[in-house]
Amino acid sequence: METTETLREPRRLVRPRDRRWLGGVAGGLGAYFDLSPTIYRIAFVALALAGGTGILLYIAAWLVIPEEGEADSVAAALLKREHEHPVRAVGIAVLAFAAILILGSANLWPDPGNVWLAAALAGAALVWWQLGGRTASPTVRVRGADSLFPLAAGGLLIAVGVIALLDLAGVWNADWRWVLGAMVVALGAVVALGAVTGRSIAGVLGVGLLVIAALGLTLAVRVPLFVGFGDKTEHPVDTSALHDKYELGIGKFYVDLSDLALAKGRTKVKTTLGIGNLHVIVPRGVAVAVDARAGAGDVVVFGQDDDGTSVHTHVLDSGTDSSSVLVLDAHVGLGRLIVERG
């Protein structure tokens, strides 16, 4: 009596090409474990909103799970291709690791925190890979009279100069996060143009790397540009000399409000430092409502210490005179913030 035995091919975890929403990770996990992909999609979204972990897990899964019909995953294929370029591979790995660390401490809702810096570092890794691995291709030539670099560099210099003049003249209070973001988009368009026309874009990619780094720094620490660098002291002695906003780009910023005799009611003051140490002294006795923030660093408000990334502290000190209230908004991008009484 003859018997036949059917040998089943081992089940393989892959990302399907069809019926997927993004990269096919949820669809692949659902097919492998015989569960609905919706379960995994909900889990990834929930973890992403909770603290960014969902994004890390999804990206990691997308890198290591091969696409349907492919022998190797994205990560495996990249390692095979980059084994002759260890320096570039290490550089990309360092940027990617930094992005993962930053993204791991970010919250997508309600405050995105440092997620945009992580995205900028990831973009820098992609640009680095393009510069190091595609220089021999016909669309990325280091030399050539038909390079798009002069066009891109000239356009950026004109745009930055005009915006800076408008900002200094007080015509337009530019938000440089938007400006740098627009520059990244424009440079991306130039790269796309070069890819279509066959013109050299190596220099454009180099400029793009610098702009992405500047964008990441600006998004992370919110440096107020064109407002000064170095050590600065503000010490108004009466309310007529008091401003509602004090700013410094980089340095040591000392704002002494201790000699002020505040009027009855609420007085609002905002102090902002991009990178460095901000020290604010408030008057004795008056009630103070402090909203203290630091992108990364140390925040000390009336002896209450908190440090880390995306630090946000609210402190209400009633003092001895509740008829006068100082509403203080103090923000440091990267560094140390101290608020104390005089």
Order of alpha helices (4+ residues) and beta strands (2+ residues): alpha-alpha-alpha-alpha-alpha-alpha-alpha-alpha-alpha-beta-beta-beta-beta-beta-beta
